[in-house]
Amino acid sequence: MTTADIQHKETSGKTVTITVDGEPVEVPKHTTPNAVLGLAGIEVATHYLVRITGRHQHSFAGRGEEEITVHERETFVSVSTGPTPTA
């Protein structure tokens, strides 16, 4: 095993703690939006993930299987794709 292989293994296995809908979730540093939702206990068939950075929102709607890199203490929210109930 080369040094590059060892470094890749170390970084690909690293986990970080992020928040999804205000709850802490431990996820792999290199993951997918759908995997983040699943680890947060959120149904991927009816939700998509949005990354919150300051006042900016980065939607992963329609890109749930795209590989992303997440960082310690990042903030995400889930958005339902279903109908909005009315009062």
C-alpha angles and dihedrals in degrees: 000000000000127000089253090054091051092048091049091050091049094050097040091053096048118115129202134193116241133165124246115187088346095306124112114245127182111220138165113270089236109046144119130264090245091053090052091051091048093050088050090054094248122139109248093200091066104028142052131200128249124192114217116210112173105301093340127096124203112197123208093192108150091007102081094135096048113116113245135178116229127198134214113280096007116154126230136171131200121231123204117230091199128096117292112242117235125219 
